Amino acid sequence: MNITGRLTRDAEVRTTSQQKQVVNFSVATNDTYRNKQGERIEQTTYFDCSYWITPNVAKILTKGTLVELSGRVTARAWTGSDGEAHAGLNFHTSQIKLHGGGKRAETVQATAQAENNTATAQGTEDDLPF
């Protein structure tokens, strides 16, 4: 399954009791539809996400970043300390594709542009790509 949304908070790295590291973050997805009365309804769904492959990705997963995730969804239910029933969706992420928009996106884009400009300035006289 794939979802596309924005991070609602910066990613955090946690270590399990088995000494494995997991990156936890939250993503909000938006959906819009019209009801029978023709009114436009906007619906936001929040996913708690986990990524087990490498903790290094946490550095670039910042609040507001637009991401496309591949993985699987699981549902969980629990009773809060107040006795109220709660439910949530977990997204076990296997692939992450960044689309930008977070706090650090401008820095990453500026760095990439500077590297590209350096490579272009060092081009050959005939500017052929081969």
Backbone as CSV, one residue per row, in Angstrom:
resi,resn,N_x,N_y,N_z,CA_x,CA_y,CA_z,C_x,C_y,C_z
1,MET,0.842,-1.171,0.000,0.000,0.000,0.000,0.890,1.239,0.000
2,ASN,0.438,2.290,-0.653,1.164,3.556,-0.682,0.302,4.657,-0.072
3,ILE,0.945,5.553,0.667,0.273,6.754,1.150,1.196,7.941,0.904
4,THR,0.583,9.096,0.680,1.331,10.330,0.495,0.759,11.354,1.459
5,GLY,1.628,11.974,2.231,1.174,12.964,3.197,2.337,13.748,3.763
6,ARG,2.021,14.615,4.722,3.037,15.458,5.357,3.291,14.990,6.789
7,LEU,4.569,15.074,7.189,4.928,14.726,8.557,4.335,15.753,9.515
8,THR,3.748,15.275,10.594,3.135,16.166,11.582,4.114,16.554,12.684
9,ARG,5.252,15.863,12.729,6.289,16.160,13.721,7.610,15.592,13.205
10,ASP,8.716,16.038,13.797,10.026,15.488,13.427,10.102,14.019,13.833
11,ALA,10.796,13.237,13.040,10.971,11.814,13.336,11.855,11.641,14.570
12,GLU,11.617,10.550,15.292,12.404,10.215,16.484,12.948,8.802,16.334
13,VAL,14.170,8.593,16.793,14.769,7.257,16.787,14.648,6.698,18.199
14,ARG,14.130,5.489,18.279,14.008,4.814,19.567,14.704,3.467,19.474
15,THR,15.166,2.975,20.618,15.822,1.673,20.687,14.922,0.728,21.467
16,THR,14.649,-0.452,20.884,13.793,-1.429,21.542,14.571,-2.168,22.631
17,SER,13.873,-2.978,23.397,14.532,-3.759,24.444,15.486,-4.800,23.851
18,GLN,15.303,-5.143,22.567,16.204,-6.070,21.877,17.344,-5.324,21.184
19,GLN,17.529,-4.040,21.510,18.609,-3.200,20.980,18.500,-2.946,19.473
20,LYS,17.283,-2.985,18.936,17.050,-2.628,17.540,16.555,-1.195,17.501
21,GLN,16.986,-0.441,16.482,16.566,0.950,16.359,15.413,1.070,15.364
22,VAL,14.438,1.910,15.726,13.281,2.161,14.883,13.064,3.667,14.797
23,VAL,12.701,4.130,13.598,12.374,5.541,13.396,10.860,5.659,13.455
24,ASN,10.363,6.509,14.356,8.930,6.737,14.504,8.586,8.150,14.060
25,PHE,7.516,8.274,13.292,7.037,9.579,12.858,5.553,9.472,12.547
26,SER,4.913,10.606,12.355,3.489,10.648,12.097,3.232,11.393,10.790
27,VAL,2.305,10.862,9.985,1.970,11.458,8.689,0.469,11.710,8.633
28,ALA,0.091,12.873,8.088,-1.311,13.214,7.866,-1.598,13.172,6.374
29,THR,-2.681,12.488,6.005,-3.114,12.461,4.609,-4.460,13.157,4.509
30,ASN,-4.698,13.831,3.404,-5.956,14.551,3.198,-6.722,13.953,2.040
31,ASP,-8.044,13.901,2.197,-8.919,13.411,1.150,-10.120,14.350,1.090
32,THR,-10.580,14.653,-0.105,-11.720,15.534,-0.286,-12.770,14.824,-1.123
33,TYR,-14.035,14.957,-0.722,-15.136,14.379,-1.484,-16.381,15.243,-1.284
34,ARG,-17.411,14.993,-2.081,-18.684,15.712,-1.954,-19.733,14.746,-1.415
35,ASN,-20.497,15.220,-0.432,-21.561,14.380,0.126,-22.809,14.462,-0.751
36,LYS,-23.909,13.820,-0.333,-25.143,13.782,-1.125,-25.735,15.169,-1.342
37,GLN,-25.470,16.081,-0.422,-25.981,17.441,-0.539,-25.077,18.320,-1.426
38,GLY,-23.986,17.768,-1.914,-23.074,18.502,-2.769,-22.045,19.317,-2.010
39,GLU,-22.017,19.173,-0.685,-21.052,19.909,0.127,-19.681,19.232,0.040
40,ARG,-18.666,20.047,-0.033,-17.303,19.523,-0.085,-16.857,19.177,1.336
41,ILE,-16.460,17.938,1.520,-16.013,17.444,2.822,-14.522,17.136,2.737
42,GLU,-13.764,17.658,3.684,-12.334,17.380,3.739,-12.079,16.462,4.930
43,GLN,-11.375,15.378,4.689,-11.109,14.391,5.729,-9.609,14.185,5.868
44,THR,-9.107,14.279,7.092,-7.693,14.059,7.372,-7.543,12.770,8.164
45,THR,-6.602,11.931,7.734,-6.308,10.687,8.436,-4.860,10.741,8.902
46,TYR,-4.638,10.355,10.144,-3.299,10.375,10.725,-2.783,8.948,10.850
47,PHE,-1.534,8.764,10.439,-0.884,7.462,10.545,0.349,7.593,11.428
48,ASP,0.478,6.709,12.405,1.731,6.577,13.150,2.586,5.624,12.328
49,CYS,3.787,6.062,11.976,4.634,5.286,11.078,5.889,4.794,11.778
50,SER,6.381,3.651,11.324,7.644,3.119,11.827,8.476,2.659,10.640
51,TYR,9.793,2.867,10.761,10.743,2.497,9.717,11.923,1.823,10.402
52,TRP,12.173,0.552,10.063,13.155,-0.260,10.769,14.467,-0.426,10.025
53,ILE,14.596,0.029,8.799,15.751,-0.308,7.969,17.018,0.425,8.399
54,THR,16.951,1.756,8.580,18.118,2.515,9.026,17.659,3.735,9.819
55,PRO,18.319,4.022,10.936,17.926,5.188,11.726,18.393,6.510,11.117
56,ASN,19.311,6.470,10.145,19.856,7.690,9.554,18.799,8.538,8.850
57,VAL,17.711,7.916,8.403,16.667,8.639,7.681,15.955,9.662,8.577
58,ALA,16.066,9.498,9.882,15.395,10.412,10.822,15.881,11.849,10.665
59,LYS,17.119,12.014,10.215,17.690,13.359,10.071,16.938,14.199,9.047
60,ILE,16.378,13.559,8.030,15.706,14.305,6.973,14.186,14.253,7.062
61,LEU,13.650,13.491,7.999,12.203,13.419,8.167,11.775,14.465,9.197
62,THR,11.502,15.666,8.704,11.154,16.776,9.584,9.708,17.206,9.357
63,LYS,9.166,17.858,10.347,7.780,18.321,10.303,7.515,19.107,9.022
64,GLY,6.417,18.764,8.339,6.018,19.458,7.127,6.519,18.830,5.845
65,THR,7.462,17.894,5.935,8.010,17.262,4.735,6.944,16.393,4.071
66,LEU,6.809,16.542,2.756,5.881,15.718,1.991,6.594,14.423,1.623
67,VAL,5.992,13.284,1.998,6.599,11.982,1.746,5.600,11.053,1.078
68,GLU,6.146,10.134,0.290,5.371,9.046,-0.291,5.911,7.764,0.326
69,LEU,5.050,7.024,0.987,5.468,5.839,1.728,4.881,4.576,1.122
70,SER,5.653,3.514,1.119,5.176,2.187,0.751,5.309,1.313,1.983
71,GLY,4.363,0.422,2.184,4.411,-0.464,3.339,3.063,-1.123,3.574
72,ARG,2.810,-1.429,4.837,1.542,-2.075,5.186,0.921,-1.383,6.392
73,VAL,-0.401,-1.432,6.456,-1.155,-0.779,7.526,-1.645,-1.824,8.511
74,THR,-1.566,-1.503,9.786,-2.187,-2.317,10.823,-3.025,-1.391,11.704
75,ALA,-4.069,-1.938,12.281,-4.930,-1.172,13.187,-4.649,-1.613,14.613
76,ARG,-4.820,-0.689,15.540,-4.652,-1.045,16.950,-5.755,-0.372,17.756
77,ALA,-6.133,-1.004,18.821,-7.155,-0.465,19.706,-6.688,-0.617,21.142
78,TRP,-7.067,0.335,22.003,-6.687,0.276,23.401,-7.677,1.075,24.229
79,THR,-7.641,0.828,25.512,-8.462,1.574,26.457,-7.548,2.513,27.218
80,GLY,-7.867,3.794,27.164,-7.058,4.801,27.834,-7.211,4.749,29.342
81,SER,-6.363,5.494,30.034,-6.415,5.528,31.502,-7.733,6.110,32.000
82,ASP,-8.428,6.863,31.140,-9.727,7.421,31.501,-10.871,6.461,31.218
83,GLY,-10.560,5.250,30.722,-11.570,4.246,30.435,-12.171,4.363,29.042
84,GLU,-11.765,5.350,28.286,-12.282,5.558,26.930,-11.570,4.637,25.932
85,ALA,-12.333,4.158,24.957,-11.766,3.327,23.896,-11.089,4.226,22.869
86,HIS,-9.933,3.798,22.388,-9.176,4.529,21.380,-8.773,3.569,20.266
87,ALA,-8.529,4.117,19.089,-8.059,3.312,17.963,-7.089,4.139,17.146
88,GLY,-6.178,3.470,16.461,-5.207,4.168,15.621,-4.734,3.285,14.497
89,LEU,-4.117,3.921,13.505,-3.547,3.202,12.376,-2.031,3.291,12.432
90,ASN,-1.374,2.168,12.260,0.092,2.120,12.180,0.466,1.788,10.746
91,PHE,1.473,2.495,10.244,1.971,2.217,8.902,3.406,1.745,9.024
92,HIS,3.635,0.475,8.715,4.969,-0.114,8.779,5.638,0.137,7.426
93,THR,6.503,1.130,7.397,7.080,1.651,6.169,8.251,0.806,5.688
94,SER,8.231,0.469,4.398,9.346,-0.266,3.813,10.148,0.611,2.840
95,GLN,9.507,1.654,2.278,10.195,2.581,1.376,9.701,3.999,1.634
96,ILE,10.616,4.960,1.545,10.284,6.367,1.747,10.804,7.168,0.561
97,LYS,9.924,7.954,-0.039,10.329,8.854,-1.126,10.018,10.275,-0.659
98,LEU,11.042,11.124,-0.615,10.876,12.501,-0.163,10.444,13.392,-1.309
99,HIS,9.481,14.270,-1.012,9.035,15.256,-1.985,9.311,16.669,-1.487
100,GLY,9.959,16.807,-0.334,10.364,18.119,0.184,9.296,18.798,1.014
101,GLY,9.599,20.039,1.402,8.643,20.845,2.139,8.915,20.962,3.621
102,GLY,9.888,20.242,4.146,10.175,20.308,5.577,11.145,21.431,5.907
103,LYS,11.517,21.529,7.175,12.429,22.563,7.653,13.770,22.517,6.939
104,ARG,14.271,21.311,6.691,15.601,21.169,6.115,15.586,21.058,4.598
105,ALA,14.416,21.055,3.990,14.332,20.865,2.539,15.052,21.972,1.789
106,GLU,14.935,23.211,2.256,15.590,24.321,1.572,17.107,24.151,1.613
107,THR,17.647,23.686,2.729,19.086,23.467,2.859,19.536,22.362,1.918
108,VAL,18.787,21.267,1.865,19.131,20.152,0.993,19.071,20.604,-0.463
109,GLN,18.030,21.374,-0.832,17.902,21.848,-2.205,19.038,22.799,-2.557
110,ALA,19.391,23.700,-1.654,20.471,24.653,-1.906,21.801,23.928,-2.087
111,THR,22.051,22.908,-1.270,23.277,22.125,-1.377,23.325,21.395,-2.718
112,ALA,22.212,20.785,-3.098,22.154,20.060,-4.368,22.358,21.013,-5.539
113,GLN,21.763,22.200,-5.451,21.911,23.179,-6.530,23.357,23.655,-6.626
114,ALA,24.003,23.885,-5.478,25.396,24.328,-5.478,26.298,23.260,-6.093
115,GLU,26.041,21.982,-5.755,26.831,20.891,-6.325,26.610,20.801,-7.828
116,ASN,25.376,21.016,-8.268,25.057,20.970,-9.692,25.742,22.119,-10.430
117,ASN,25.748,23.311,-9.833,26.399,24.466,-10.448,27.901,24.237,-10.571
118,THR,28.498,23.606,-9.569,29.933,23.312,-9.609,30.235,22.340,-10.740
119,ALA,29.401,21.310,-10.862,29.598,20.318,-11.920,29.431,20.960,-13.291
120,THR,28.458,21.875,-13.434,28.235,22.542,-14.709,29.404,23.453,-15.061
121,ALA,29.947,24.151,-14.072,31.068,25.068,-14.318,32.311,24.303,-14.766
122,GLN,32.406,23.025,-14.376,33.578,22.231,-14.742,33.343,21.429,-16.024
123,GLY,32.292,21.765,-16.798,31.946,21.049,-18.017,33.019,21.158,-19.073
124,THR,32.853,20.407,-20.154,33.823,20.427,-21.235,33.486,21.566,-22.186
125,GLU,34.399,21.811,-23.119,34.211,22.908,-24.068,33.023,22.692,-24.982
126,ASP,32.786,21.452,-25.413,31.705,21.218,-26.354,30.368,20.914,-25.672
127,ASP,30.360,20.770,-24.347,29.155,20.538,-23.551,28.349,19.322,-24.002
128,LEU,29.016,18.327,-24.526,28.331,17.092,-24.894,28.205,16.204,-23.666
129,PRO,27.072,15.532,-23.516,26.853,14.724,-22.325,27.601,13.397,-22.315
130,PHE,28.398,13.110,-23.344,29.134,11.837,-23.396,30.561,12.047,-23.769
